[in-house]
Amino acid sequence: MTSGYREVLALPGVTPLMALSLLTRVPASAAAITLTLHVVLTLDLGYAAAGAVGAASTVGMAIGAPTLGRFVDRRGLRTMLAVTTAAAAVFWAVAPHLTYPALLVGAFLGGLLAFPVYSIIRQAIASAVPESRRRPAFALDSMSVEVSYIIGPAVGSLLVVTLSSPVAMAVVGAGWVATGVAFWVLDPPTRTGAAEPGERPPPVRTWLDRRLVAALLGTAATVLLVFGTELSVIASVQATGPVYAIALVNAVWCLASLGGGYLYGGARRTSSQLVLVGALAVATLPVALGGAWWSFALLLVPAGMLTAPALAAGSERVSLLAPEPARGVVTGLHGSATTLGAAAGTPLAGVLIDAASPATAIVAVAAVGAALAAVSALITRRVPTAV
């Protein structure tokens, strides 16, 4: 099972890229919980208001990611890094001092110019790893996400509750700036050489087909499930458990996902992305039965085991469908699907938490995730009519 991972890590440039991907994702994973707790605890507003801030940021990212990806295709990675690193420094420096309406606007603008960490890492992996070895490579990538989500939210939430949300936001902002600098130094390749820098990408209609649409929709469904469940669990645990319980529950969830990602990357047979997404939706439903904080840790294990595989399968699928000259744009669209899933899942859960209960929110996001997976499956099975 480990031979595939060893072969991937032996490829030139892959090991430092994977190590950097883990470190640079920590501030990205801490950002959401830090903003959420800032709105709920410091601004003294509800989870619906916190979800709206998260949605504003992720919608900005969804719009900005394809544009920044095209920017990388045409101008190179370092030029894009100069813009996004400066934008991160400005946003995180002023965000703690903004009123709620101004924070909504700032979160959108900050997201619009945010360094698309996930998209760039996956674009670099697709450029450095041949198609035959991408499954373990993207499994490693998904496992990196889970490790960062063990560290980032724990650090962010502990800084907020033990010090203050402005301190936590300053630390997250410093992490974003460090991320930009680190990628500037490494400067990983974003193309395999099959396309010349600045080459005009092929027309959108030649590559944005039903297969890619289904893969993007499946990715959005996966992230909607994860983010909607995350906010619902945070609300439940904060009401019933000690301060440290949020970090412990999140760590168990991420460890389960880490294990699932490892098994997926080392398996001999692959699984369909949409089957994995549908299974994740079903496995999320029992989380609504949680009571004591420790019960959420146990109930999240089955869903966690399916999270990294579903994300890895989506990344692999999109990388195979992306033409080389448009790799940045397509990977940016994949990032947009990720952020749109978060933008939908977070406010949906927030509204239902405030209006009904966290359990209702979990059931709702599971139902929506399953419906999106079903729609994606129908899209891929549709046979185009002859013209």
C-alpha positions, 0 to 999 in steps of 0.5 A: 500500500505504501509503494505508490506513496513512495513513488510519488514522493520520489518524483522531483519537487514533489516532497518539498511541495507536499511539505509546503502544502501542509504548512501553508494550509494551516492559516487557511484552515484557521481563517473560517473558525477565527472569523466565525468566533470573532462575529459570535463572541466579539461582535456578539452576533448569531451564527447566521451573521457569522455564516454570512461573513464566511459566505461573503469571503468564500463567494469572493474566493469563488469569483477570484480563483478562476481569474487568478488561475488564468493570471497564473497561466498568462503571467506566472505564479510569482506575479499573482503572489505579489498581488495576493500576499499584499491583499492578505496583509491589508485585510487581516490588519484591518478586519479586527477593527471593522464594524459588521457591515464593513466586515462583510464587504471586507471579507468579500474583497479579501476573498476576491484577492485571496491566494488560492492555496488549494488550487495552486497546490493541486495545479502544481501536483498535476504538473509534477505528477504523471496521470498514472500516479495522481491518485496517491498524490491527490490522496496525500494532498487530501491528507495534508488538508486533514492534518492542517484542519487538526492544527489550524482550527484548534489554534484559531479557536484557542487563541480567540477564547484564551486571548482575543479574536483580534490577536487570533486574526493577527496571527492568521494574517501573518500566516497568510503573508508567510504562505505567499512568501514561502510559495514565492521562494519555492516557485513550483511549476504550474505546467508540464511544458506541453503549453508555452507560457502565455499560450492562449487557452482553447475555447471554453466550449471545448473543455467545459463539458458535462463530465467536468460540470459533474466533477465540479458539482460533486466537489461543491457537494462534498464541501457543502457537507463538510462546512455545514456539518462543521458549523453545526457541530461547533454550535452543539459542542460550544453549548454542551462541552468545555472550551477544548472540546471543539478542538478535540472533536475536530481532531477526531474527525480529521484523523478519521478522514486522514485514515480514509485518505490513506486507504483510498490512495493505497487501494488497488481499485479506484472508486467513483467520485459521485459514489463517495459523495453520496456515501458521505451524505448518508454517513453524515446523517447520524451526526444529528443524533449527537448529545454530549460533546464526545458523542459527536467525535464518535459519530463523525468517524464514518463521515470522516473516513469518506471525506478525504477520499471524496475530495481526492477523487474530485481533484484527480477527476478535474486534473484529468479533464483539464487541458494543459493551456487552461490548467490554471483556469480549470483548477481555479474553477475547481477552487470556485466549486470548493468555495461555493460549497462552503458558501452554501453550506455555512449560511444554510447551517447557520440559519437553521441553527438559529431558527431550529437546532444544530441537528436540523442543520445537519439533516438539511446539509446531508439531504442537499449533499445527497441531492447534488450527488444525484444530479451530478450522476444524472449529468454524467449519464445523459447522452448528448443528442445528435445535431 
